Amino acid sequence: MDCIYKDPNHPTEARIKDLLSRMSLREKAGQMTQIERSVATPSVLKDLSIGSILSAGGSGPFDKALSTDWADMVDGFQKSALESRLGIPLLYGIDAVHGNNSIYGATIFPHNVGLGATRDADLAQRIGVATALEVRASGIHYTFAPSVAGLSRLLSYSWDPMYLEQHRIGFWDKNSIHGKYWFWQVCRDPRWGRCYESYSSDTNIVRKMTSIITGLQGKPPPGYPKGYPFVAGRHNVVACAKHFVGDGGTDKGINEGNTISSYEDLERIHMTPYPDCISQGVATIMASYSSWNGTQMHAHRFLLTDVLKVKLGFKGFLISDWEGVDRLSKPNPLGSNYRTCLCTAVNAGIDMVMVPHGYSKFLEDLIDLVESGDIPMARIDDAVERILRVKFVAGLFEYPYSDRSLLDTVGCKLHRDLAREAVRKSLVLLKNGKDPRKPFLPLDRDRKAKRVLVTGSHADNLGYQCGGWTATWCGASGRITIGTTVLEAIKEAVGDKTEVIYEQNPSPATFEGQDFSYAIAVVGEGPYAEFTGDNSELIIPFNANEVISLVADRIPTLVILISGRPLVLEPWILEKMDALVAAWLPGSEGGGITDVVFGDYEFEGRLPVTWFKSVEQLPIHPEDNSYDPLFPFGFGLTYDKKGPLN
């Protein structure tokens, strides 16, 4: 071959150096550009050497498109990219945050908060493997997952107190162990709309669950260079640890808000798992929309470059969030300050910009900023080197197109069984019997239960069961994908000898002339994502308390709560329930719930966060002197008479 970069027998760094030397400034700027699929045309991809495309939540070929349709679309985009002067392949990205959740028919796993309740690192890794296969089957190479934050070991690097003071890092503790910090976890406030994207409020759990990165990307071999991105092969995807840093610690839990803390606390509480992710070869990291002490992360050179890239040794690429550069200019994101914002973000360390629509202005301003000297060419070369490194490591130059042999893995029984296992292990039993000596669960079935009432807004709603980031950005109600609702799972579990009566919104007439053995009320939150889920009240919606009260006053009742976080449980309503199970956002496999409540499997889940008594207590943490929760962190009952798991 006449080009080193095209020859896979040459070392990756030699290929990067060769390709970079052949690139014009315009082509380098193109590689730093990520655009939304809706504005991607053959001419744009070919002529501008665009580096990456993404699908926003719900943005696909057409409604309920299958993986094969997605593969056709992505391969078409790739064909245009390869027709560019240098033939640099595209990296196609999507938010596959609990399975390949945008694609109809894919396996939908529990959201992260549910996985955190399992404490099962092996399970998380296996979910990563399954997700990678289904993502690659659709032709996509890159997932914006997982959402992480935390680390519980001491990092062995030290910071000069004068340097911290000079950069207004602040609050250096002269009693700290020579600048070495313990790192804790993120989601500190359930009012935050992204709580379900966090595994836990505990550092050790988050560290364990970063094993999903190894599942997604594969495991680096012994001796692999520290901090260097790794992707094992065509059955793996490029992962993205996000959002760096502090997004779960904003004041009052406001999404994209301001994290107010000393530098020591930022590390101790929020950077937790990033060194773990980097040690596993995570290929990309996404910057947070949030600010730290008033400075937005997308503009924070000290944290993005000096800490993440230099101190932690991250050698993959750093990507902005959606319009993250635009949002540096408030209140007029697309106004006259865009050029300044772009200059600030790139110089701070952002390598690839999720534009996603206004690519013409982005490219024009970026090129002009380089030519004027406002952005050094060395900074551009560093960004492009990082992007190319990930593409070479991921094998895109050798295998740019989809592997259709993987299509049979999408929604396959093996993956659905894995999702069902995850649901089983995530369930947390919060109450079992009004009298602890007389447990209500497991439920009777077959001949012992002649007639059962199933009720509630979430009993037969697959969309509510899956939550946000399913089919669309915020999710939706109804049969939005393929799966098993809780109602369907109940009918399968009890068999033909038990009559199941379903009434979503019962009335007193529902009980006339009926002899119900018991009721199952399935209630919870509607789906949401990001700021649309910010909630200062945390009341169970859809008149859930009224439904529970009406039913539980007449029949022994199991309540199954579908939610991405703890919600308000008033004492009066909790007393009426015979049993209560926190099922989080379980995904497509409702059978995992019935597996446990009917006694085929034991409860294993433990609370990954504290369950508060009232919102006035928030934020609430186990280390608080005034800690007085409804259910403490780690709580979970079992059928075993030994008592709580905690």
Buried (B, 14 or more C-beta within 10 A) or exposed (E): EEEBBBEEEBEBEEBBBBBBEEBEEEBBBBBBBBBBBEBBEEEBBBBBBBBBBBBBBBBBBEEBBBBBBBBBBBBBBBBBBBEBEBBBBBBBBBBBBBBBBBBBBBBBBBBBBBBBBBBBBEBBBBBBBBBBBBBBBBBBBBBBBBBBBBBBBEBEBEBEBEEBEEBEBBEBEEEBEEBBBBBBBBBBBBBBBBBBBBBBBBBBBBBBBBBBBBBBBBBBEEEEEBBBBBBBEBBBBBBBBBBBBBBBBBBEBBBBBBBBBBBBBBBBBBBBBBBBBBBBBBBBBBBBBBBBBEBBBBBBBBBBBBBBBEBBBBBBBBBBBBBBBBBBBEEEBEEEBBBBBBBBBBBBBBBBBBBBBBBEBBBEBBBBBBEEEBBEEEBBBBBBBBBBBBBBBBBBBEBBBBBBEBBEBBBBEEBBBBBBBBBBBBBBBBBBBEEEEEBBBBBBBEEEBEEBBBBBBBBBBBBBBBBBBBBBBBBBEEEBBBBBBBBBBBBEBBEEEBBBBBBBEBEEEBBEEEEBBBBBBBBBBBBBBBBBBBBEEBEBBBBBBEBBBBBBEBBBBBBBBBBBBBBBBEEEBBEBBBBBBBBBBBBBBBBBBBBBBBBEBBBBBBBBBBBBBEBEBBBBBEEEEEEEBBBBBBBBBBBEEEEBBE
